[in-house]
Amino acid sequence: QVQLVESGGGSVQSGGSLRLSCAASVSTTLFYCMAWFRQAPGKEREGVATTCSVSVYPDFVKGRFTISRDNTKNTLYLQMNSLKPEDSAMYYCAADARGSRASRNSLAAPDYTYWGQGTQVTVSS
């Protein structure tokens, strides 16, 4: 059974940094795509980074967030710098296999099969 467990969230001031981790219960080599999403109260879940064959970011985090994966540790990371109050949300990692809809470097939540439970990030001004 696939389990993804996020960690590393917390409270920081605006301009600060956090590094999120997502540990998988299986080899991450099984996942062609791994991604990070976030969801703030009352808002839809939105993608903030994905890594399949390449890494893709939406404009609102480009240059501030970096996604990486270490298949030797079965872990996905998200380095977040220059954090803003609007980055406050629950952050989730997601994954899917080659050939899935996620394989198109998708940042759409419905395209991913496997999900973690989330880790909270709060950025104060």
N, C-alpha and C positions, 0 to 999 in steps of 0.2 A: 504494500500500500504506500502510495506516494504521500509524503508529508513535507511541507515547507514551513519553516519556523523562522519568523523575522525577529530581529533584535537590534538594539542600538538607538532606538528612539529616545526622546527626552525633551527637555525644555531648554531653549537657548535664546539669547538675545539676537535682535536683528543684526545681520552681518556675520554671525557666527557660523560654525560648521558642525556637521554631524556625519557619521559614517554608519549606514545601515548595513546589516548582514542578513542573509537568508540562507539557512542551512537546510539542505535536502536530505531526506532519509534514504535516497537512492543515488546512484551515480548521476551527476549532472550531465555526463556525456550522453545520457538518454534523451536530454532535452535539446532540441535544435535552437529553440528560442527561450530566452528568459527575460523577464521584464519587471519593471516597477510601476505601480499605479498608486494613486492617492485618492482619497475621498474625504471631503470636508462635510460637515453637517449641512443637510439640505441641498447638497450638490451631487452631480453624477460622478461616478468613478472615472478618473482620467489618467491616461498613460503619461508617465514622465520620462521613461527611458526603456528601450528594448535593445537586446543584443541577439541577433541571429547570425548571419554572416557578417554583418556590420552593425555598428551601434547607431541608433536613431533617437533623436530628442525633439520634442516640440520646442518652438521658439521661446516659450516662456521660461524654460530652464537651460536652454543652450548656453554653454560657456560657464555655467555655475554647477551643474550636476554631471557626474561621470559614473557610468555603469561599468562594472567589470565582473568577471567570473573566474574562479579558481577551481578547475575541475579536479585538481588533486585533493582539495578540501571539500568538494561538493558544496561550494558556497558561492552565492551571488552577492555582490556589494553595490552600494550606491553611496558615492561620496558627494555630499551636498555642501557647497560653499556659498558664501554671500547670501545667507538665508534671509528671507523676507517674511513679515507676518502672514502674507497671503500663501506662504508655503505650509502653513499649519494644516494638518490633516492626519488621518490614519493612512499609513503607507503599507501597501501590500506587495508581495512579490508573486509572480505568476510564471508559469512555464508551460511549454507544449512541445510536441515532437515534430520532426521533419514531416512535411506534407500537410500539416494542419493549416488552418486559416491564419494562424499567427506567423507562419513562415514567410509571409509577405512583409516582414518587419512591421507587423501591425502594432498600433498603439490603442486598439479598440478592445475593451475588456471582454466583450462576448466571444472574442476569437481565442481566448485562452481557457484551457481545461483545468489546470492545477493551480490552486491558490493557497496562500498562507492565511493566517488569522489576523495579521496586521500588527504594526507597532506605531504608537502615537508620536507625532512630532508637533511641538508647540513652539512658535517663534514669537517672542514678545518685542514690542517696539521700544 
